[in-house]
Amino acid sequence: MDRTVIAYVIYLAVSIALTVWVARTLSHHGRVFLADVLRGNEKLADAVNHLLVVGFYLVNLGFVALYLSDDGTVADTRGVFEALSTKVGVVLLVLGVMHLGNVYVLNRIRRRGAMEREQVPPVAPQDWVAPAAGA
């Protein structure tokens, strides 16, 4: 078997395994955060969590597939490791950016909801003001 094909197989196996592991970890531990963001609505939190996981899989696995191709052939074992380290490293960076983007957006939603809950109602009028003479 060609070394390039071996590198592709290893890349796909490692990238898919990392994507599945990260998605499951984020889904499991992010559920509590989502429930807080959505004000304790557990059913909605589960639905949003599932939708986020599906989107996470689609974007990351799509990137893994697009990033599979290589511009050259792998000549030796060292080349296999170099190609794999570059490709897997980029996949890890994309996974991290996706995670940070999700956390950022959810945190903004959470802060907006907290600000709305903390706002005090307007002060009730304390006196009557007569209209101006010309009005």
N, CA and C atoms as a LAMMPS dump frame, in Angstrom:
ITEM: TIMESTEP
0
ITEM: NUMBER OF ATOMS
405
ITEM: BOX BOUNDS ff ff ff
-5.0000000000000000e+02 5.0000000000000000e+02
-5.0000000000000000e+02 5.0000000000000000e+02
-5.0000000000000000e+02 5.0000000000000000e+02
ITEM: ATOMS id mol type element x y z
1 1 1 N 0.85 -1.177 0
2 1 2 C 0 0 0
3 1 3 C 0.893 1.238 0
4 2 1 N 0.466 2.247 -0.723
5 2 2 C 1.201 3.49 -0.848
6 2 3 C 1.219 4.238 0.493
7 3 1 N 2.331 4.899 0.8
8 3 2 C 2.439 5.636 2.071
9 3 3 C 1.438 6.789 2.148
10 4 1 N 1.129 7.387 1.028
11 4 2 C 0.142 8.471 1.026
12 4 3 C -1.22 7.949 1.448
13 5 1 N -1.597 6.793 0.957
14 5 2 C -2.876 6.187 1.335
15 5 3 C -2.873 5.833 2.819
16 6 1 N -1.759 5.332 3.321
17 6 2 C -1.644 5.024 4.749
18 6 3 C -1.816 6.296 5.573
19 7 1 N -1.184 7.375 5.131
20 7 2 C -1.326 8.657 5.838
21 7 3 C -2.772 9.123 5.818
22 8 1 N -3.466 8.949 4.681
23 8 2 C -4.881 9.339 4.588
24 8 3 C -5.737 8.538 5.56
25 9 1 N -5.515 7.245 5.609
26 9 2 C -6.31 6.382 6.49
27 9 3 C -6.094 6.756 7.954
28 10 1 N -4.839 6.958 8.333
29 10 2 C -4.548 7.342 9.715
30 10 3 C -5.151 8.708 10.024
31 11 1 N -5.015 9.65 9.09
32 11 2 C -5.581 10.994 9.271
33 11 3 C -7.085 10.929 9.482
34 12 1 N -7.779 10.177 8.634
35 12 2 C -9.229 10.066 8.777
36 12 3 C -9.618 9.423 10.101
37 13 1 N -8.933 8.358 10.475
38 13 2 C -9.259 7.674 11.727
39 13 3 C -9.055 8.589 12.933
40 14 1 N -7.923 9.271 12.983
41 14 2 C -7.623 10.156 14.115
42 14 3 C -8.564 11.36 14.125
43 15 1 N -8.785 11.981 12.98
44 15 2 C -9.633 13.175 12.913
45 15 3 C -11.081 12.871 13.259
46 16 1 N -11.603 11.77 12.744
47 16 2 C -12.986 11.407 13.051
48 16 3 C -13.127 11.046 14.521
49 17 1 N -12.169 10.299 15.061
50 17 2 C -12.225 9.946 16.483
51 17 3 C -12.16 11.199 17.358
52 18 1 N -11.287 12.143 17.024
53 18 2 C -11.197 13.387 17.797
54 18 3 C -12.488 14.194 17.705
55 19 1 N -13.073 14.268 16.516
56 19 2 C -14.315 15.023 16.338
57 19 3 C -15.44 14.411 17.163
58 20 1 N -15.564 13.097 17.139
59 20 2 C -16.61 12.421 17.914
60 20 3 C -16.377 12.61 19.407
61 21 1 N -15.135 12.474 19.849
62 21 2 C -14.832 12.638 21.278
63 21 3 C -15.136 14.061 21.75
64 22 1 N -14.71 15.057 20.982
65 22 2 C -14.961 16.451 21.369
66 22 3 C -16.455 16.74 21.369
67 23 1 N -17.177 16.281 20.358
68 23 2 C -18.619 16.531 20.29
69 23 3 C -19.353 15.894 21.468
70 24 1 N -19.003 14.672 21.807
71 24 2 C -19.652 14.009 22.95
72 24 3 C -19.317 14.7 24.267
73 25 1 N -18.07 15.098 24.419
74 25 2 C -17.667 15.788 25.648
75 25 3 C -18.397 17.12 25.782
76 26 1 N -18.425 17.886 24.704
77 26 2 C -19.108 19.176 24.749
78 26 3 C -20.602 19.001 24.97
79 27 1 N -21.19 17.994 24.347
80 27 2 C -22.616 17.752 24.513
81 27 3 C -22.946 17.384 25.957
82 28 1 N -22.147 16.502 26.527
83 28 2 C -22.405 16.044 27.891
84 28 3 C -22.228 17.171 28.907
85 29 1 N -21.124 17.87 28.83
86 29 2 C -20.831 18.898 29.829
87 29 3 C -21.475 20.245 29.499
88 30 1 N -21.85 20.457 28.254
89 30 2 C -22.467 21.721 27.886
90 30 3 C -23.95 21.787 28.17
91 31 1 N -24.569 20.656 28.47
92 31 2 C -26.004 20.622 28.731
93 31 3 C -26.388 21.503 29.922
94 32 1 N -25.606 21.46 30.971
95 32 2 C -25.88 22.273 32.163
96 32 3 C -25.789 23.756 31.809
97 33 1 N -24.778 24.105 31.039
98 33 2 C -24.6 25.492 30.617
99 33 3 C -25.783 25.945 29.765
100 34 1 N -26.221 25.099 28.85
101 34 2 C -27.366 25.447 28.013
102 34 3 C -28.641 25.603 28.836
103 35 1 N -28.834 24.727 29.812
104 35 2 C -30.022 24.842 30.666
105 35 3 C -30.014 26.175 31.405
106 36 1 N -28.831 26.632 31.826
107 36 2 C -28.725 27.923 32.5
108 36 3 C -29.012 29.061 31.53
109 37 1 N -28.463 28.968 30.325
110 37 2 C -28.682 30.002 29.312
111 37 3 C -30.161 30.097 28.962
112 38 1 N -30.828 28.956 28.907
113 38 2 C -32.241 28.916 28.515
114 38 3 C -33.17 28.938 29.721
115 39 1 N -32.687 29.453 30.825
116 39 2 C -33.485 29.69 32.044
117 39 3 C -34.158 28.431 32.582
118 40 1 N -33.422 27.324 32.576
119 40 2 C -33.915 26.104 33.194
120 40 3 C -34.848 25.281 32.342
121 41 1 N -35.068 25.657 31.107
122 41 2 C -35.946 24.891 30.221
123 41 3 C -35.161 23.682 29.714
124 42 1 N -35.275 22.561 30.428
125 42 2 C -34.483 21.365 30.144
126 42 3 C -34.781 20.782 28.756
127 43 1 N -36.048 20.773 28.37
128 43 2 C -36.419 20.201 27.087
129 43 3 C -35.817 21.013 25.942
130 44 1 N -35.901 22.325 26.049
131 44 2 C -35.313 23.191 25.027
132 44 3 C -33.789 23.074 25.036
133 45 1 N -33.195 22.957 26.216
134 45 2 C -31.74 22.8 26.318
135 45 3 C -31.285 21.516 25.62
136 46 1 N -32.03 20.422 25.803
137 46 2 C -31.679 19.163 25.132
138 46 3 C -31.794 19.299 23.618
139 47 1 N -32.847 19.975 23.16
140 47 2 C -33.037 20.148 21.716
141 47 3 C -31.925 21.009 21.113
142 48 1 N -31.609 22.113 21.759
143 48 2 C -30.541 22.988 21.263
144 48 3 C -29.204 22.255 21.31
145 49 1 N -28.971 21.516 22.375
146 49 2 C -27.734 20.746 22.51
147 49 3 C -27.591 19.762 21.349
148 50 1 N -28.663 19.076 21.015
149 50 2 C -28.62 18.116 19.911
150 50 3 C -28.352 18.822 18.583
151 51 1 N -29.003 19.954 18.358
152 51 2 C -28.782 20.709 17.122
153 51 3 C -27.35 21.214 17.024
154 52 1 N -26.784 21.654 18.139
155 52 2 C -25.392 22.099 18.137
156 52 3 C -24.438 20.954 17.816
157 53 1 N -24.723 19.775 18.35
158 53 2 C -23.871 18.614 18.073
159 53 3 C -23.937 18.242 16.595
160 54 1 N -25.129 18.244 16.016
161 54 2 C -25.269 17.923 14.598
162 54 3 C -24.501 18.938 13.747
163 55 1 N -24.656 20.216 14.05
164 55 2 C -23.916 21.243 13.324
165 55 3 C -22.416 21.1 13.497
166 56 1 N -22.004 20.755 14.702
167 56 2 C -20.579 20.552 14.991
168 56 3 C -20.021 19.419 14.131
169 57 1 N -20.762 18.31 14.068
170 57 2 C -20.333 17.18 13.238
171 57 3 C -20.261 17.583 11.763
172 58 1 N -21.283 18.242 11.275
173 58 2 C -21.314 18.604 9.853
174 58 3 C -20.144 19.507 9.477
175 59 1 N -19.911 20.535 10.266
176 59 2 C -18.829 21.465 9.937
177 59 3 C -17.468 20.793 10.054
178 60 1 N -17.228 20.104 11.144
179 60 2 C -15.9 19.523 11.362
180 60 3 C -15.61 18.337 10.445
181 61 1 N -16.572 17.461 10.25
182 61 2 C -16.329 16.339 9.356
183 61 3 C -16.235 16.807 7.902
184 62 1 N -16.982 17.842 7.558
185 62 2 C -16.835 18.433 6.229
186 62 3 C -15.447 19.011 6.031
187 63 1 N -14.938 19.692 7.058
188 63 2 C -13.58 20.227 6.973
189 63 3 C -12.555 19.102 6.861
190 64 1 N -12.721 18.059 7.648
191 64 2 C -11.798 16.918 7.599
192 64 3 C -11.779 16.326 6.191
193 65 1 N -12.945 16.181 5.59
194 65 2 C -13.005 15.618 4.24
195 65 3 C -12.356 16.541 3.211
196 66 1 N -12.614 17.833 3.316
197 66 2 C -12.023 18.777 2.37
198 66 3 C -10.509 18.887 2.534
199 67 1 N -10.038 18.741 3.737
200 67 2 C -8.614 18.893 4.03
201 67 3 C -7.843 17.601 3.793
202 68 1 N -8.524 16.564 3.339
203 68 2 C -7.883 15.267 3.132
204 68 3 C -6.838 15.302 2.025
205 69 1 N -7.148 15.971 0.936
206 69 2 C -6.236 15.94 -0.21
207 69 3 C -4.903 16.582 0.13
208 70 1 N -3.875 16.097 -0.53
209 70 2 C -2.516 16.582 -0.301
210 70 3 C -1.923 16.959 -1.64
211 71 1 N -1.035 17.927 -1.654
212 71 2 C -0.455 18.376 -2.907
213 71 3 C 0.716 17.508 -3.378
214 72 1 N 1.214 16.662 -2.532
215 72 2 C 2.342 15.818 -2.914
216 72 3 C 2.189 14.423 -2.362
217 73 1 N 3.057 13.549 -2.772
218 73 2 C 3.018 12.197 -2.243
219 73 3 C 3.97 12.094 -1.062
220 74 1 N 3.668 11.175 -0.185
221 74 2 C 4.504 10.938 0.988
222 74 3 C 5.571 9.923 0.585
223 75 1 N 6.829 10.33 0.681
224 75 2 C 7.921 9.493 0.176
225 75 3 C 8.434 8.492 1.201
226 76 1 N 8.429 8.872 2.482
227 76 2 C 8.998 7.99 3.49
228 76 3 C 8.196 8.084 4.778
229 77 1 N 8.63 7.343 5.786
230 77 2 C 7.921 7.315 7.066
231 77 3 C 7.931 8.687 7.728
232 78 1 N 9.015 9.397 7.608
233 78 2 C 9.083 10.748 8.169
234 78 3 C 8.025 11.637 7.526
235 79 1 N 7.846 11.503 6.242
236 79 2 C 6.824 12.276 5.534
237 79 3 C 5.423 11.969 6.021
238 80 1 N 5.18 10.705 6.376
239 80 2 C 3.873 10.321 6.924
240 80 3 C 3.615 11.082 8.219
241 81 1 N 4.599 11.096 9.113
242 81 2 C 4.434 11.795 10.386
243 81 3 C 4.288 13.293 10.201
244 82 1 N 5.04 13.861 9.282
245 82 2 C 4.941 15.293 9.039
246 82 3 C 3.575 15.672 8.472
247 83 1 N 3.116 14.888 7.506
248 83 2 C 1.8 15.158 6.923
249 83 3 C 0.696 15 7.969
250 84 1 N 0.798 13.94 8.771
251 84 2 C -0.216 13.708 9.806
252 84 3 C -0.205 14.798 10.863
253 85 1 N 0.978 15.205 11.292
254 85 2 C 1.028 16.23 12.344
255 85 3 C 0.441 17.542 11.852
256 86 1 N 0.7 17.896 10.609
257 86 2 C 0.141 19.131 10.069
258 86 3 C -1.378 19.035 9.957
259 87 1 N -1.853 17.967 9.372
260 87 2 C -3.294 17.823 9.15
261 87 3 C -4.066 17.684 10.461
262 88 1 N -3.591 16.857 11.356
263 88 2 C -4.289 16.679 12.629
264 88 3 C -4.201 17.96 13.468
265 89 1 N -3.082 18.649 13.405
266 89 2 C -2.951 19.918 14.122
267 89 3 C -3.951 20.952 13.646
268 90 1 N -4.145 21.051 12.35
269 90 2 C -5.129 22.001 11.814
270 90 3 C -6.541 21.59 12.223
271 91 1 N -6.826 20.299 12.183
272 91 2 C -8.146 19.822 12.615
273 91 3 C -8.38 20.164 14.082
274 92 1 N -7.378 19.988 14.928
275 92 2 C -7.521 20.338 16.342
276 92 3 C -7.767 21.837 16.52
277 93 1 N -7.083 22.66 15.747
278 93 2 C -7.31 24.103 15.822
279 93 3 C -8.732 24.465 15.397
280 94 1 N -9.229 23.834 14.353
281 94 2 C -10.601 24.098 13.908
282 94 3 C -11.6 23.652 14.977
283 95 1 N -11.37 22.489 15.587
284 95 2 C -12.241 22.035 16.672
285 95 3 C -12.248 23.034 17.826
286 96 1 N -11.072 23.541 18.175
287 96 2 C -10.978 24.516 19.257
288 96 3 C -11.685 25.82 18.924
289 97 1 N -11.528 26.301 17.703
290 97 2 C -12.194 27.541 17.295
291 97 3 C -13.704 27.36 17.295
292 98 1 N -14.174 26.215 16.82
293 98 2 C -15.613 25.937 16.849
294 98 3 C -16.142 25.929 18.283
295 99 1 N -15.415 25.303 19.166
296 99 2 C -15.826 25.249 20.573
297 99 3 C -15.867 26.646 21.183
298 100 1 N -14.813 27.419 20.979
299 100 2 C -14.779 28.771 21.546
300 100 3 C -15.875 29.651 20.952
301 101 1 N -16.157 29.475 19.673
302 101 2 C -17.244 30.24 19.06
303 101 3 C -18.585 29.91 19.681
304 102 1 N -18.858 28.632 19.905
305 102 2 C -20.109 28.227 20.558
306 102 3 C -20.215 28.796 21.968
307 103 1 N -19.143 28.695 22.73
308 103 2 C -19.158 29.197 24.107
309 103 3 C -19.36 30.71 24.121
310 104 1 N -18.713 31.407 23.21
311 104 2 C -18.846 32.87 23.142
312 104 3 C -20.3 33.273 22.873
313 105 1 N -20.914 32.654 21.867
314 105 2 C -22.293 32.998 21.52
315 105 3 C -23.241 32.665 22.665
316 106 1 N -23.091 31.487 23.265
317 106 2 C -23.974 31.103 24.37
318 106 3 C -23.766 31.998 25.584
319 107 1 N -22.543 32.413 25.837
320 107 2 C -22.278 33.305 26.961
321 107 3 C -22.918 34.669 26.724
322 108 1 N -22.899 35.154 25.501
323 108 2 C -23.558 36.438 25.196
324 108 3 C -25.063 36.326 25.411
325 109 1 N -25.645 35.204 24.993
326 109 2 C -27.075 34.999 25.209
327 109 3 C -27.369 34.953 26.704
328 110 1 N -26.519 34.272 27.443
329 110 2 C -26.698 34.151 28.897
330 110 3 C -26.605 35.507 29.576
331 111 1 N -25.637 36.312 29.183
332 111 2 C -25.487 37.648 29.78
333 111 3 C -26.669 38.538 29.45
334 112 1 N -27.154 38.454 28.216
335 112 2 C -28.301 39.27 27.831
336 112 3 C -29.515 38.894 28.669
337 113 1 N -29.724 37.593 28.873
338 113 2 C -30.842 37.144 29.7
339 113 3 C -30.688 37.582 31.144
340 114 1 N -29.452 37.551 31.657
341 114 2 C -29.213 37.982 33.037
342 114 3 C -29.464 39.474 33.187
343 115 1 N -29.092 40.247 32.196
344 115 2 C -29.323 41.696 32.265
345 115 3 C -30.81 42.011 32.24
346 116 1 N -31.562 41.255 31.447
347 116 2 C -33.008 41.472 31.392
348 116 3 C -33.671 41.134 32.724
349 117 1 N -33.188 40.095 33.385
350 117 2 C -33.775 39.708 34.672
351 117 3 C -33.416 40.69 35.774
352 118 1 N -32.252 41.341 35.664
353 118 2 C -31.796 42.234 36.719
354 118 3 C -32.336 43.653 36.598
355 119 1 N -32.945 43.991 35.494
356 119 2 C -33.454 45.337 35.329
357 119 3 C -34.612 45.577 36.289
358 120 1 N -34.56 46.711 36.942
359 120 2 C -35.629 47.066 37.875
360 120 3 C -36.735 47.77 37.102
361 121 1 N -37.948 47.608 37.551
362 121 2 C -39.05 48.284 36.854
363 121 3 C -38.907 49.798 37.007
364 122 1 N -39.498 50.55 36.093
365 122 2 C -39.388 52.011 36.199
366 122 3 C -40.057 52.507 37.477
367 123 1 N -39.603 53.63 37.932
368 123 2 C -40.142 54.234 39.158
369 123 3 C -41.542 54.765 38.877
370 124 1 N -42.459 54.513 39.801
371 124 2 C -43.835 54.978 39.637
372 124 3 C -43.878 56.503 39.759
373 125 1 N -44.795 57.148 39.045
374 125 2 C -44.889 58.627 39.146
375 125 3 C -45.244 59.032 40.571
376 126 1 N -44.652 60.127 40.994
377 126 2 C -44.881 60.582 42.357
378 126 3 C -45.677 61.871 42.435
379 127 1 N -45.889 62.506 41.306
380 127 2 C -46.617 63.765 41.312
381 127 3 C -47.236 63.978 39.939
382 128 1 N -48.269 64.827 39.886
383 128 2 C -48.937 65.166 38.643
384 128 3 C -48.36 66.469 38.141
385 129 1 N -48.039 66.509 36.847
386 129 2 C -47.523 67.734 36.242
387 129 3 C -48.584 68.25 35.288
388 130 1 N -48.984 69.496 35.488
389 130 2 C -50.022 70.096 34.641
390 130 3 C -49.445 70.402 33.272
391 131 1 N -50.268 70.27 32.216
392 131 2 C -49.776 70.58 30.88
393 131 3 C -49.411 72.06 30.774
394 132 1 N -48.539 72.352 29.821
395 132 2 C -48.087 73.73 29.602
396 132 3 C -49.283 74.575 29.155
397 133 1 N -49.233 75.883 29.399
398 133 2 C -50.351 76.79 29.141
399 133 3 C -50.715 76.86 27.659
400 134 1 N -49.773 76.784 26.769
401 134 2 C -50.049 76.906 25.335
402 134 3 C -50.477 75.611 24.691
403 135 1 N -50.501 74.554 25.387
404 135 2 C -50.784 73.271 24.749
405 135 3 C -52.199 72.885 24.756
